[in-house]
């Protein structure tokens, strides 16, 4: 590329590396714009936080998840385990670099990208259909809170902090955390809403 400055030609290198740098900045700006879009739909965010119980629940569960992870990271350090129900439930610290059941270990960027896209979709849905589908909206709020809670772990530590272990003799369920619980509760709300709609359609027919 040739740049003119004081009638003097100066050679400026602009190759693949420079294109990649610009692409990264455009990608960051694009993601920030998409993430901000749902908030632009809501005309008064402070009023929503004060009067919308869904967003209050979102922040409460998100903060509680963070506090529990920090507490058990210290309380269960050095391989310590606390038995809650002997032979069935215990608290054991595990650093999970993957998804559920240890899948896709080390794919931190992929999980963060999925969480961001999921968050944007949920926020747009809540901004448009919040009052029409209350049960689904409550479920999405819980899913969003849990997804953000685990995403914070991945960004900060490159793994998710898990601490709840359910087991019986030689069998054990993968260790999980409070964020996983509220995600599953949210999914349960959505399934319950689908079953309710199916039952209504059968009655109408």
N, C-alpha and C positions, 0 to 999 in steps of 0.2 A: 504494500500500500504506500502511496506517495502523498506526503502532507506538505503543503506550501506554507512557509513561514518566512516573512521578510524576503520573498522571492527566491528562497533557497529550498531545494528539494532535500527532504530528509526521509530516509528509509525507516519504516516502522514495521516490525515483524508482527504478523497477525495470522497465526496458524491454528492447528487443531486445539492446542492447549488453551489459547485465548478464547476460542469459541466455546470450549467446555466451561470456562470460568463464567462467561456471560450467560450460558445456558443455566448454570447453577443459580445465579442471581435471579434470572427470570423465573425459574421454578420456585424459588423461595417466595418471590413477590406474588406469584400466581396462587400458591397455597395459602398465603396470608390473606389474599383477597377473597378466596373461597371461604376460608374460615370466618372472616368478618361478615360475610354476606348475611347470615341469619340474624346477627345482632343489628344489622341495619334495618331489617324488617321490623324488629321490635322498636317502637318509637320511644319508649321510656324504660330503659333497662333497670333503673333504680326502683321504679314503681313495681316492676315485675318481681324483683327480688324481695320487696317488702310484702307484696300481696299474693304472690304466686307460690302456693305450697309446694309445687313440683320443684321449683328451683331452690327453695329452702332445703328440701329433702336431698337434692343433688349435692349441695355444698356440705350438708351435715354428714351424709354418708361418705363423701370424698375425704373430708377432714378426719372422720372417725377411722377410716381405712388407713390413712397416713399415720395417725397416732398409734394404732394397734401394731402396724408394721415396725415403727421405730421402737416401741416398747418391747416387743417380743424379739427384735434383733439384739437387744441388750440382755433381756432376761434369759434367752435361750442360747447365748453365745457359748463357744467352746464345747459344742456337742451336748449341752444340757437338754434334758427332756422332762416335761411335767405331765404326769398321768392325771387325767381328769376323770375318766371312767375306766377302771382297771380292766384290761382286756378288750377295750373297744375304742376309747378316745384318748388321745394324748396331744400335747403341744410340742412340736419338734421343728426346729428351724431348718429350712431347705431353701437354697438359692436356685431358682429354676430359670435357666437361660433360654428355654423354649416356650412352647405353648402348652396346652393341656396334655398330660401324659408324656411330657418331655419331647414333643414333636418339634421339628424345625429349630433345633438348637443353634444359637448364634445369629439368627436372622433378625437382629434388633431393628434395623432400618425398615424391614418389611412389616414388622408388627406395629411400629410407630406410624407408618404410612397407612396401614389398614385402620388403625385407631383414629387417625385424623379424618380419613374419608368417612368412616362410620359416624364420627361425631358431627361432621357437617351435615350428613343426610338426616340424622336424628334431630338436629337443631332446626333444620328447615321444616321437617315434618311437624315438630312441636309448634313452630311459629305459625303454621298454616292450619293444622288440624287439631290443635290442643283441646279445644272445647268439644269437638265432635266425637272423638274416640278417647274418652277419659282413661279407660283401663289400659289401652294400648299406650297412651301417652305416659302413664305412670310406669309401665314396663320399660319404655324407652329411656325414661329419665334414670331409672336404676341401672340399665345396661350402660348408658353413657357414663354414669358415675364410676361404675366398676372398671370400664375400659380405660377411662382417664387415669384412675388410680394405678392400674397396672402399667399404663404407658409411662407414667412418671417414674416408676421403678426402672423400666428399661432404659429410659433416657439418662437417668442418674447413675445407675449401677450396671447396666447391661444384663440385668437379670431381674426376676420378680421374687419378692420376699414371700414365701409361703410358710405356714406354721401350724396348720390344723391337720392332724393325721387320724383317720378312721381305719380301724383294722379289726380283724378277728382271726385268731390263731395264725395261720400262714398267709391269710389273705389280707390285703391292704388296699385302700383307695388312694389315688395320687394325692399328695399333700396339697392343700389349697389355702386360701386366705379369705378375708371378709369381702374383698372386691369380687371374688369368684362367687361367693354366696349371693350377693345382691344382683349380680348378672343373671344367675340362674333364677332368682325370684322374679326378675324382670321378664325373662323368657317365659316363666310360668304364667305371668299376667297376660302375656300376648296369646299363649296357647289357650288360656281360659276364655279370652275374648273370642277367639276363633271357634271354640266349642259352643259358646253361647250363641254366636251368630248361626252356626249350623243347626242348633236346636230350634232357633226361631224360624229359620227357613222351612224346617220340617213341619213345624206347627202351621205355618202359613199355607203350605202345600196341602 
